Amino acid sequence: MTRGRKKDLTIPPTRALVQQRDYRARKASYVSDLEGRLRKAEEENAQLRRDLTLARAGVATPSLLYDPSMVEASAELLHNLSVAAASLSQFQEVALSKASFPTHTIRPSSESEATTRPCPEVSLSPEPSQERTMLEHAGHYRRGRKRLYRENSPYDTDFNESSIVNHESRSASMESECCGGVLDRRNLVETKDDDVAAHAAV
């Protein structure tokens, strides 16, 4: 509050008043500049502290990696892994070899043996002495011989049909060739055909 008379604003300021105003303005600008620089310095200091912490952590990590116990454990782990890989590869090779080359053998069936076994040849013109012996034992073979093959097998059916045809042709030829048809040789031929069929079925 001014004392005395009221200040006249129309009067131009004196030199001392102008210098005083300039000083105050420079002081305020300097203080604001210092405050900005202080804030920037504090931010840079915090960033440097964080970088220093990270650098210390990075320097301490290699010391753990080059620890002798860590190196030994890593070497043992690598060795175990290599042994396991070799064992797995060997097992795969053995499994593939067994799968591609089976060791068991397949036994042939009885039907294949019966088909591949050669049938004995039957003579169409037996000697007179053999004819007499066959006639005596023909009834005995037909009564006492057991059937050793199944009636419903396709092989026996085909064989019986072919034997019937051969029997008819052979009976006609033998009646014309020997004995003039006096002796009945049909039973003899059927017995021989039955013996051949039983031998082939076995």
C-alpha positions as CSV (number, residue, x, y, z in Angstrom):
1,M,0.0,0.0,0.0
2,T,1.5,3.2,-1.1
3,R,1.9,6.0,1.3
4,G,1.2,9.6,0.6
5,R,-0.2,10.5,-2.7
6,K,-1.6,8.2,-5.2
7,K,0.8,6.7,-7.8
8,D,0.5,8.2,-11.2
9,L,0.6,5.5,-13.8
10,T,1.1,8.0,-16.7
11,I,4.6,9.0,-15.4
12,P,7.2,6.9,-17.2
13,P,9.2,4.5,-14.9
14,T,12.6,5.5,-13.7
15,R,15.8,3.6,-14.6
16,A,16.0,2.0,-11.1
17,L,12.5,0.6,-11.5
18,V,13.2,-0.8,-14.9
19,Q,16.4,-2.6,-13.6
20,Q,14.5,-4.0,-10.7
21,R,11.8,-5.5,-13.0
22,D,14.4,-7.0,-15.3
23,Y,16.2,-8.6,-12.4
24,R,13.1,-10.2,-11.1
25,A,12.2,-11.6,-14.5
26,R,15.7,-13.1,-15.0
27,K,15.5,-14.6,-11.5
28,A,12.2,-16.3,-12.2
29,S,13.5,-17.6,-15.5
30,Y,16.7,-19.0,-13.9
31,V,14.7,-20.7,-11.2
32,S,12.4,-22.4,-13.7
33,D,15.4,-23.5,-15.8
34,L,17.0,-25.0,-12.7
35,E,13.8,-26.9,-11.8
36,G,13.6,-28.4,-15.3
37,R,17.3,-29.4,-15.2
38,L,16.7,-31.0,-11.8
39,R,13.8,-33.1,-13.0
40,K,15.8,-34.3,-16.0
41,A,18.7,-35.2,-13.9
42,E,16.5,-37.2,-11.5
43,E,15.0,-39.1,-14.5
44,E,18.5,-39.9,-15.9
45,N,19.7,-41.0,-12.5
46,A,16.8,-43.5,-12.1
47,Q,17.5,-44.9,-15.6
48,L,21.1,-45.3,-14.9
49,R,20.3,-47.2,-11.7
50,R,18.1,-49.6,-13.6
51,D,20.8,-50.1,-16.2
52,L,23.4,-50.8,-13.5
53,T,21.2,-53.4,-11.9
54,L,20.7,-55.2,-15.2
55,A,24.4,-55.0,-15.9
56,R,25.2,-56.6,-12.6
57,A,22.7,-59.4,-13.2
58,G,24.3,-60.0,-16.6
59,V,27.8,-60.2,-15.2
60,A,26.7,-62.6,-12.4
61,T,25.0,-65.1,-14.8
62,P,28.1,-66.4,-16.7
63,S,29.7,-67.3,-13.4
64,L,26.9,-69.7,-12.7
65,L,27.2,-71.2,-16.3
66,Y,30.9,-71.9,-15.9
67,D,30.5,-73.5,-12.5
68,P,32.3,-77.0,-12.5
69,S,29.2,-78.7,-11.0
70,M,27.0,-77.2,-13.7
71,V,29.4,-78.3,-16.5
72,E,29.6,-81.8,-15.1
73,A,25.8,-82.1,-14.9
74,S,25.4,-80.8,-18.5
75,A,28.0,-83.3,-19.8
76,E,26.3,-86.2,-18.0
77,L,22.9,-85.1,-19.4
78,L,24.2,-85.0,-23.0
79,H,25.8,-88.5,-22.6
80,N,22.5,-90.0,-21.3
81,L,20.6,-88.4,-24.2
82,S,23.0,-89.9,-26.7
83,V,22.8,-93.3,-25.2
84,A,19.0,-93.2,-25.2
85,A,19.0,-92.1,-28.9
86,A,21.2,-95.0,-29.8
87,S,19.0,-97.5,-27.9
88,L,15.9,-96.2,-29.6
89,S,17.5,-96.5,-33.1
90,Q,18.6,-100.1,-32.4
91,F,15.2,-101.0,-31.1
92,Q,13.6,-99.6,-34.3
93,E,16.0,-101.6,-36.5
94,V,15.2,-104.9,-34.6
95,A,11.5,-104.3,-34.8
96,L,11.5,-103.5,-38.5
97,S,13.7,-106.6,-39.3
98,K,11.3,-108.9,-37.3
99,A,8.3,-107.4,-39.0
100,S,9.7,-107.8,-42.5
101,F,11.2,-111.3,-42.0
102,P,8.9,-113.6,-39.9
103,T,10.6,-116.5,-38.2
104,H,7.7,-118.9,-38.0
105,T,7.1,-121.4,-40.9
106,I,3.7,-122.3,-42.3
107,R,3.0,-126.0,-42.3
108,P,1.2,-127.3,-45.3
109,S,-2.4,-128.5,-44.8
110,S,-3.5,-132.0,-45.2
111,E,-5.6,-131.2,-48.2
112,S,-2.6,-129.7,-50.1
113,E,-0.5,-132.8,-49.2
114,A,-3.3,-135.0,-50.5
115,T,-3.5,-133.0,-53.8
116,T,0.2,-133.0,-54.3
117,R,0.8,-136.6,-53.5
118,P,1.0,-138.7,-56.7
119,C,-1.6,-141.4,-57.1
120,P,-0.4,-144.9,-57.8
121,E,-0.9,-146.2,-61.3
122,V,-3.6,-148.9,-61.8
123,S,-2.9,-151.6,-64.3
124,L,-5.8,-152.2,-66.7
125,S,-4.9,-155.8,-67.6
126,P,-4.0,-157.9,-64.5
127,E,-2.6,-161.4,-64.8
128,P,-5.0,-164.4,-64.4
129,S,-3.4,-165.4,-61.1
130,Q,-3.9,-161.9,-59.7
131,E,-7.5,-161.8,-61.0
132,R,-8.4,-165.0,-59.0
133,T,-6.9,-163.6,-55.8
134,M,-8.7,-160.3,-56.2
135,L,-12.0,-162.0,-56.8
136,E,-11.7,-164.0,-53.6
137,H,-10.9,-160.9,-51.4
138,A,-13.2,-158.4,-53.1
139,G,-16.1,-159.1,-50.8
140,H,-13.9,-159.0,-47.8
141,Y,-12.5,-155.5,-48.7
142,R,-16.0,-154.2,-49.3
143,R,-17.3,-155.4,-46.0
144,G,-14.4,-154.8,-43.6
145,R,-12.7,-151.7,-45.0
146,K,-13.6,-148.4,-43.3
147,R,-14.1,-145.1,-45.1
148,L,-11.1,-142.9,-44.4
149,Y,-12.3,-139.8,-46.2
150,R,-15.4,-137.6,-45.9
151,E,-18.3,-138.1,-48.2
152,N,-19.0,-134.4,-48.6
153,S,-15.5,-133.2,-49.6
154,P,-15.3,-131.6,-53.1
155,Y,-12.1,-133.5,-53.8
156,D,-13.8,-136.9,-53.1
157,T,-16.8,-136.0,-55.3
158,D,-14.7,-135.1,-58.2
159,F,-12.6,-138.2,-57.8
160,N,-15.6,-140.5,-57.5
161,E,-17.2,-139.0,-60.7
162,S,-13.9,-139.6,-62.6
163,S,-13.6,-143.1,-61.2
164,I,-17.1,-144.0,-62.3
165,V,-16.4,-142.9,-65.8
166,N,-13.0,-144.8,-65.8
167,H,-14.8,-147.8,-64.3
168,E,-17.3,-147.9,-67.1
169,S,-14.7,-147.6,-69.8
170,R,-12.4,-150.2,-68.2
171,S,-15.2,-152.6,-67.5
172,A,-16.3,-152.6,-71.1
173,S,-12.7,-153.1,-72.3
174,M,-11.9,-155.9,-69.9
175,E,-15.1,-157.8,-70.6
176,S,-14.2,-157.7,-74.3
177,E,-10.6,-158.7,-73.7
178,C,-10.7,-161.3,-71.0
179,C,-13.0,-164.2,-70.1
180,G,-15.5,-163.3,-72.8
181,G,-17.7,-161.6,-70.2
182,V,-18.2,-164.8,-68.1
183,L,-16.8,-163.3,-64.9
184,D,-18.2,-160.2,-63.4
185,R,-15.3,-157.9,-62.9
186,R,-17.2,-154.8,-61.9
187,N,-16.8,-155.4,-58.2
188,L,-13.0,-155.9,-58.7
189,V,-12.6,-152.5,-60.5
190,E,-14.7,-150.7,-57.9
191,T,-12.6,-152.1,-55.1
192,K,-9.4,-151.0,-56.8
193,D,-10.9,-147.5,-57.3
194,D,-11.9,-147.3,-53.7
195,D,-8.4,-148.3,-52.6
196,V,-6.9,-145.6,-54.7
197,A,-9.4,-143.0,-53.4
198,A,-8.7,-144.0,-49.7
199,H,-4.9,-143.8,-50.3
200,A,-5.2,-140.4,-51.9
201,A,-7.3,-139.1,-49.1
202,V,-4.8,-140.2,-46.5
